[in-house]
Amino acid sequence: MKFCMITTFFGAHSFGGDAAYVDRLCRALLRQGHEVDVFYNISAFEAVRGDHPLRQYDPPEGLVLHGMRTPGGIAGLLWSHQTGRMGTLKRELGGHLAATTYDVIHFHNISLMGGPDLLRLKDRSGSATRFMSAHEHWLICPLSLLWKKKREVCKQPACVTCTLSAQRPPQWWRYGGLRDQSLATLDALFVPSFHTREIHQQRGISQPITRLPYFLPDDMVRQAREAPSGRAPSGRPYFIMAGRLVVEKGFQEVIPHMNRFPEADLLIAGTGSFAPHLQAQAAPHPNVHFLGLQDFAGLLQLFKGARALIVPSLFYETFGYVVLEAFATGTPAIVHERGALPELITQSHAGYTYATDDELVTAMRLLLENPDIATSLGAKGQLAAQEKWGEERHLKQYLGVIEECQGKGRQSREWHANNE
């Protein structure tokens, strides 16, 4: 089959997360002999990257990349952001789709690619199966994160004042029917977790939603098993946190507790705008170390040597890829009891959840003082990473949905043909 993936950020021009999933799905499809094109927006990445470095990205053989640029730069992106329309980008992307026949068109993060207007585009045949994956909460939140006024999870929407507090203009297109009309053109809407499905339904998405958890490719699982163990600079036991250094990731909630663990270290991998604040906060704690942006192999080593991964996210994570990666190395996780993160612990039995500071410290102390427990939990995580979130299981579900949708499409076309 021939697949078309459309997303805002991808490859070197990405921050991880949704782009990692798109890349892994592309590679898995290519391994099965399918053809894959990816369209993404270089202008969007350059507009929001700040000091985030370009990632090293080597596309697999057979992957066809279309790095696009929004005409007009910032002004063009802002117009699309405000109106939910593609503008002049529609000529290039729409023209390519109209000239090409695809079996599947899969939309991902489309926030700066034309939003709901993009969902209406069709290929030359007009009969491609059409999916969208909601990797964040963009469909129900102008800021994508349900992180209200930069300080708390959004439990009661106040979108206009929230976007203004984030120094962004309100998106007036959200107050019409454009979103729902565009979603109605899809054959399936995917989300990666139960929590994400539930909150989308609560916030007014009436489109049927299919839970399609993320996965780790077989080669990454093998790489994780074979990775050497990392070490803290001191050589002592350590905990690891990894991700973008931004407020909502909650790293600042963990750092102060390291004064209770003078016999251990906390390693922090990643970059982001909140890094200077975190580094200043960590100054009185000599056992907290910042390692900067790490490649995948480096992360695996750090995970494998850690007593546990800590994920203290304050907002609603839609999944938690970093947890799967730690599991694959045989390392357990301690996660905040919010969003989709607890689902990974419940399904794997490979760690602990916490809601309070005391519960966090208790879990850290337990794993620090009982390495056998950490090893046992890590083994459960490693097994779950392969059996519950493996490549074969994911592709079976993904391709199964395609087969089901294509079957319905054939039945519909036959019915119309017989009743004309």
Phi and psi in degrees as a GROMACS rama.xvg file:
@    title "Ramachandran Plot"
@    xaxis  label "Phi"
@    yaxis  label "Psi"
@TYPE xy
-112.21  122.912  LYS-2
-110.585  144.445  PHE-3
-122.457  118.002  CYS-4
-104.363  129.724  MET-5
-124.632  121.686  ILE-6
-152.402  157.942  THR-7
-73.3937  -48.4048  THR-8
-114.134  138.956  PHE-9
-160.218  151.189  PHE-10
59.1019  -130.673  GLY-11
-64.1603  -26.9791  ALA-12
-97.5158  62.2572  HIS-13
-155.312  171.038  SER-14
-115.663  3.81071  PHE-15
101.347  -153.86  GLY-16
58.9836  -113.764  GLY-17
-61.9675  -36.4496  ASP-18
-64.8646  -35.044  ALA-19
-63.5234  -42.0668  ALA-20
-63.8592  -46.0746  TYR-21
-59.3047  -43.9082  VAL-22
-62.0253  -44.4892  ASP-23
-67.5695  -36.9465  ARG-24
-66.3997  -42.1807  LEU-25
-58.8463  -47.0564  CYS-26
-63.5587  -40.1907  ARG-27
-64.6862  -40.5049  ALA-28
-66.9237  -40.8103  LEU-29
-61.7753  -38.6858  LEU-30
-63.2096  -25.2733  ARG-31
-90.9628  5.24489  GLN-32
92.7526  8.6243  GLY-33
-83.0774  164.871  HIS-34
-102.554  140.559  GLU-35
-138.603  128.308  VAL-36
-111.461  143.75  ASP-37
-126.474  127.13  VAL-38
-109.766  131.774  PHE-39
-147.561  172.48  TYR-40
-118.18  103.333  ASN-41
-65.6628  -38.2333  ILE-42
-59.9441  -39.8805  SER-43
-64.5468  -43.5838  ALA-44
-62.8005  -44.7892  PHE-45
-64.2735  -29.3068  GLU-46
-74.2939  -29.0798  ALA-47
-117.929  0.247031  VAL-48
-69.1172  -26.7379  ARG-49
60.1632  -126.951  GLY-50
-99.3284  14.6287  ASP-51
-67.3319  126.848  HIS-52
-74.649  157.338  PRO-53
-65.1458  137.286  LEU-54
-80.7347  149.396  ARG-55
-74.58  120.543  GLN-56
-137.439  122.994  TYR-57
-114.756  103.839  ASP-58
-65.4659  144.631  PRO-59
-70.0266  157.794  PRO-60
-60.1105  131.888  GLU-61
98.6983  -17.7932  GLY-62
-77.5683  124.902  LEU-63
-101.529  115.353  VAL-64
-100.949  138.89  LEU-65
-126.351  89.2582  HIS-66
-80.0494  111.585  GLY-67
-102.577  162.532  MET-68
-130.452  133.491  ARG-69
-74.6924  119.526  THR-70
-57.6965  136.762  PRO-71
92.6248  -2.71325  GLY-72
59.1257  -130.697  GLY-73
-57.2357  -41.3371  ILE-74
-62.8096  -41.0877  ALA-75
-66.4939  -41.1683  GLY-76
-64.9446  -41.6855  LEU-77
-63.9041  -40.682  LEU-78
-60.835  -45.4848  TRP-79
-63.5929  -42.7087  SER-80
-59.3531  -39.596  HIS-81
-80.3685  -35.3189  GLN-82
-100.416  -16.8466  THR-83
72.4528  18.3103  GLY-84
-116.051  156.92  ARG-85
-81.5873  -26.4948  MET-86
64.6013  -141.842  GLY-87
-69.5468  -16.9682  THR-88
-63.8532  -23.8655  LEU-89
-63.292  -31.8308  LYS-90
-63.8618  -43.9726  ARG-91
-74.1743  -53.8776  GLU-92
-70.8727  -44.7968  LEU-93
-62.3496  -36.7013  GLY-94
-64.6971  -41.0314  GLY-95
-64.2911  -46.4052  HIS-96
-61.9959  -41.6133  LEU-97
-65.1318  -21.147  ALA-98
-99.111  -0.381663  ALA-99
-129.065  142.504  THR-100
-100.598  121.8  THR-101
-116.509  152.664  TYR-102
-85.0491  -34.8  ASP-103
-138.702  132.102  VAL-104
-114.676  119.879  ILE-105
-119.401  112.088  HIS-106
-88.2043  141.41  PHE-107
-121.414  -119.227  HIS-108
-78.7031  107  ASN-109
-116.184  20.465  ILE-110
-58.4095  -34.7268  SER-111
-118.693  25.3346  LEU-112
-112.378  2.31244  MET-113
125.233  -0.109188  GLY-114
53.2105  -137.339  GLY-115
-63.3545  -28.2178  PRO-116
-60.0709  -36.582  ASP-117
-62.7138  -35.1143  LEU-118
-63.7922  -14.7702  LEU-119
-86.3213  -13.3784  ARG-120
-66.4777  144.98  LEU-121
-129.362  161.523  LYS-122
-85.061  -175.402  ASP-123
-61.5789  -40.2253  ARG-124
-76.9121  -26.0372  SER-125
73.9407  6.05752  GLY-126
-118.619  11.2323  SER-127
-63.6144  144.491  ALA-128
-69.8538  134.852  THR-129
-122.352  119.766  ARG-130
-119.003  158.603  PHE-131
-136.805  138.141  MET-132
-107.129  123.773  SER-133
-89.5504  89.8175  ALA-134
-76.4202  -27.1985  HIS-135
-124.399  -162.431  GLU-136
-104.738  29.247  HIS-137
-58.9797  -34.9408  TRP-138
-62.8013  -26.0526  LEU-139
-121.175  3.99881  ILE-140
-146.828  122.271  CYS-141
-58.7981  -26.6543  PRO-142
-98.2964  0.39843  LEU-143
76.2956  -16.1206  SER-144
-111.589  -9.06491  LEU-145
54.0091  39.7375  LEU-146
-112.541  104.193  TRP-147
-85.9711  123.718  LYS-148
50.6377  33.7565  LYS-149
63.395  21.3003  LYS-150
-142.657  -12.9149  ARG-151
-160.851  160.996  GLU-152
-68.8757  149.738  VAL-153
-85.5438  110.082  CYS-154
-105.04  -24.8578  LYS-155
-133.069  110.396  GLN-156
-58.8531  137.652  PRO-157
-145.504  65.1427  ALA-158
-64.1134  -38.7009  CYS-159
-64.4264  -52.2485  VAL-160
-67.8645  -31.1725  THR-161
-68.3186  -44.6452  CYS-162
-67.076  -36.3805  THR-163
-65.345  -37.9277  LEU-164
-67.411  -24.9739  SER-165
-87.6958  6.95648  ALA-166
61.4532  39.3805  GLN-167
-126.387  147.368  ARG-168
-75.0059  146.436  PRO-169
-61.1249  149.366  PRO-170
-98.1146  96.9495  GLN-171
-68.5133  -22.0678  TRP-172
-63.168  -20.4438  TRP-173
-69.1965  -13.9276  ARG-174
-96.6667  9.61205  TYR-175
-112.335  -159.962  GLY-176
-102.008  12.385  GLY-177
-60.3077  -44.1649  LEU-178
-58.6007  -52.1369  ARG-179
-68.5571  -34.8351  ASP-180
-63.5687  -39.4492  GLN-181
-71.6257  -40.8118  SER-182
-61.845  -29.0966  LEU-183
-66.8646  -14.8346  ALA-184
-82.99  -6.68685  THR-185
-86.5645  153.245  LEU-186
-87.3452  -27.1138  ASP-187
-158.262  144.996  ALA-188
-116.466  119.351  LEU-189
-100.057  144.902  PHE-190
-134.41  155.579  VAL-191
-89.3128  -3.66267  PRO-192
-152.082  161.929  SER-193
-63.0824  -43.801  PHE-194
-61.3424  -42.2612  HIS-195
-64.7174  -40.4512  THR-196
-62.2109  -45.5163  ARG-197
-61.5394  -45.5074  GLU-198
-72.6666  -29.5349  ILE-199
-66.752  -39.7825  HIS-200
-67.1637  -40.2094  GLN-201
-63.3469  -32.5423  GLN-202
-92.9888  14.7786  ARG-203
104.432  7.26226  GLY-204
-80.3386  112.054  ILE-205
-93.7537  -13.9119  SER-206
-59.0617  135.378  GLN-207
-55.7935  137.433  PRO-208
-118.585  130.097  ILE-209
-105.808  126.702  THR-210
-80.0847  120.295  ARG-211
-130.082  91.9994  LEU-212
-61.1766  154.987  PRO-213
-68.152  174.282  TYR-214
-147.816  164.602  PHE-215
-111.129  127.226  LEU-216
-61.1185  154.12  PRO-217
-57.3506  -40.5763  ASP-218
-67.7758  -31.8203  ASP-219
-72.4031  -35.9913  MET-220
-62.3029  -43.982  VAL-221
-63.8211  -42.7787  ARG-222
-61.3868  -39.1471  GLN-223
-65.9008  -41.2747  ALA-224
-64.3992  -35.839  ARG-225
-91.3287  -6.51496  GLU-226
-64.025  139.751  ALA-227
-71.4786  156.751  PRO-228
-77.9542  135.418  SER-229
-77.5764  172.167  GLY-230
-137.613  146.32  ARG-231
-74.0081  154.723  ALA-232
-53.7563  -31.3661  PRO-233
-85.1545  -14.032  SER-234
82.3235  2.34023  GLY-235
-88.4124  168.917  ARG-236
-58.6335  151.765  PRO-237
-148.119  157.448  TYR-238
-104.907  157.887  PHE-239
-129.412  139.103  ILE-240
-126.138  142.892  MET-241
-146.301  139.219  ALA-242
150.718  -174.464  GLY-243
-69.4253  135.873  ARG-244
-86.426  83.0568  LEU-245
-131.689  160.428  VAL-246
-55.3706  -46.6972  VAL-247
-67.9183  -15.3255  GLU-248
-73.6877  -17.0703  LYS-249
78.3375  13.2291  GLY-250
-59.3113  -30.2416  PHE-251
-65.8433  -16.2039  GLN-252
-79.7  -18.7545  GLU-253
-98.6937  -38.0446  VAL-254
-51.4891  -46.0948  ILE-255
-61.3458  -23.6458  PRO-256
-76.466  -9.16106  HIS-257
-70.6262  -12.2411  MET-258
-70.6494  -13.2848  ASN-259
-88.0005  -7.23147  ARG-260
-127.63  63.7158  PHE-261
-65.813  -16.5676  PRO-262
-89.4175  3.64996  GLU-263
-137.66  167.642  ALA-264
-118.947  160.479  ASP-265
-122.389  119.488  LEU-266
-103.5  136.447  LEU-267
-124.625  118.314  ILE-268
-109.765  130.612  ALA-269
140.259  173.072  GLY-270
-134.344  164.728  THR-271
162.742  170.091  GLY-272
-66.541  -21.1372  SER-273
-89.2305  0.674376  PHE-274
-57.1385  -46.4363  ALA-275
-58.5274  -39.9157  PRO-276
-64.4144  -44.8751  HIS-277
-64.1018  -39.5533  LEU-278
-66.8486  -38.0393  GLN-279
-66.9092  -39.539  ALA-280
-63.7669  -35.3803  GLN-281
-83.0889  -7.81112  ALA-282
-53.651  -39.7754  ALA-283
-76.8535  -1.37942  PRO-284
-116.222  94.6672  HIS-285
-66.4377  -10.9153  PRO-286
-95.8166  15.5744  ASN-287
-110.985  126.882  VAL-288
-129.096  133.747  HIS-289
-101.418  126.947  PHE-290
-108.56  -5.26547  LEU-291
74.6342  -169.956  GLY-292
-71.6297  131.893  LEU-293
-116.228  145.899  GLN-294
-77.2053  174.377  ASP-295
-62.6185  -41.7918  PHE-296
-63.3344  -40.0011  ALA-297
-64.7792  -39.9598  GLY-298
-62.9671  -43.197  LEU-299
-58.9706  -42.0194  LEU-300
-62.1535  -43.2724  GLN-301
-64.3645  -42.8876  LEU-302
-61.8347  -44.6273  PHE-303
-65.0565  -30.6128  LYS-304
-87.6711  -7.14249  GLY-305
-82.3514  152.192  ALA-306
-71.5969  -33.4384  ARG-307
-166.776  151.991  ALA-308
-86.0354  136.21  LEU-309
-113.126  127.636  ILE-310
-123.093  96.0662  VAL-311
-97.5682  28.5976  PRO-312
-52.2615  133.823  SER-313
-91.8722  -20.8525  LEU-314
-98.7995  -179.811  PHE-315
-83.4841  95.6382  TYR-316
-64.4928  142.182  GLU-317
-85.0554  -17.7687  THR-318
-154.376  -89.1488  PHE-319
128.072  62.7805  GLY-320
-57.0151  -36.7473  TYR-321
-60.5273  -29.9123  VAL-322
-67.9241  -44.0663  VAL-323
-59.634  -41.1629  LEU-324
-65.1355  -39.1744  GLU-325
-66.9327  -43.3071  ALA-326
-55.8732  -42.5872  PHE-327
-61.7244  -26.0804  ALA-328
-87.6122  -3.76441  THR-329
87.6225  25.5482  GLY-330
-112.325  131.123  THR-331
-75.5752  172.451  PRO-332
-130.784  147.509  ALA-333
-117.339  116.892  ILE-334
-125.635  150.585  VAL-335
-68.3938  140.452  HIS-336
-81.5552  66.3706  GLU-337
-151.264  143.172  ARG-338
68.8013  -145.325  GLY-339
-86.165  -11.7328  ALA-340
-56.3811  -44.1522  LEU-341
-60.0472  -25.9758  PRO-342
-60.8058  -37.384  GLU-343
-66.1554  -35.8481  LEU-344
-72.9887  -43.0182  ILE-345
-61.6858  -40.2482  THR-346
-79.0161  -21.6623  GLN-347
-108.307  -24.5552  SER-348
57.1571  37.0877  HIS-349
-117.181  37.0578  ALA-350
164.861  -157.076  GLY-351
-136.63  151.095  TYR-352
-108.316  158.217  THR-353
-145.697  151.101  TYR-354
-119.023  -19.5484  ALA-355
-126.433  164.613  THR-356
-60.4357  -41.5058  ASP-357
-61.9316  -39.4433  ASP-358
-67.0899  -36.763  GLU-359
-63.0714  -49.952  LEU-360
-62.548  -39.4125  VAL-361
-61.8387  -43.8784  THR-362
-65.6252  -41.0086  ALA-363
-63.3596  -44.7868  MET-364
-62.6206  -41.1142  ARG-365
-61.239  -45.8293  LEU-366
-75.8814  -29.7109  LEU-367
-69.1516  -41.9055  LEU-368
-87.227  -10.5772  GLU-369
-130.795  76.3063  ASN-370
-59.5335  -27.1847  PRO-371
-65.1253  -37.3454  ASP-372
-66.2114  -43.2192  ILE-373
-59.1848  -41.9877  ALA-374
-65.6387  -41.3181  THR-375
-64.7671  -44.763  SER-376
-65.3787  -39.6265  LEU-377
-62.6385  -36.6691  GLY-378
-64.3531  -37.1656  ALA-379
-65.0649  -40.5015  LYS-380
-64.1548  -40.4989  GLY-381
-63.7544  -40.4669  GLN-382
-66.0197  -43.4782  LEU-383
-65.8964  -36.5474  ALA-384
-59.2266  -34.6779  ALA-385
-85.5771  -41.6177  GLN-386
-85.6208  -39.1203  GLU-387
-93.8962  -31.2585  LYS-388
-126.719  37.7334  TRP-389
-89.24  166.221  GLY-390
-63.2615  -45.7232  GLU-391
-61.4057  -44.5193  GLU-392
-63.9748  -41.2882  ARG-393
-64.7847  -48.6297  HIS-394
-64.2326  -34.4708  LEU-395
-61.4677  -43.4323  LYS-396
-69.4682  -44.8555  GLN-397
-61.1819  -50.7605  TYR-398
-68.9441  -28.6294  LEU-399
-65.2131  -39.2793  GLY-400
-65.7611  -40.1757  VAL-401
-59.6181  -47.6339  ILE-402
-60.1342  -42.1755  GLU-403
-64.0518  -43.7625  GLU-404
-67.0295  -40.317  CYS-405
-66.7805  -34.6894  GLN-406
-64.0688  -42.244  GLY-407
-64.8304  -37.7121  LYS-408
-63.7001  -41.664  GLY-409
-63.7661  -42.8169  ARG-410
-62.1433  -40.1871  GLN-411
-65.2109  -44.0956  SER-412
-65.0756  -38.222  ARG-413
-66.2759  -38.4188  GLU-414
-64.5975  -45.3429  TRP-415
-64.9824  -37.9253  HIS-416
-65.2907  -38.3502  ALA-417
-78.4117  -14.6587  ASN-418
-114.783  11.8171  ASN-419
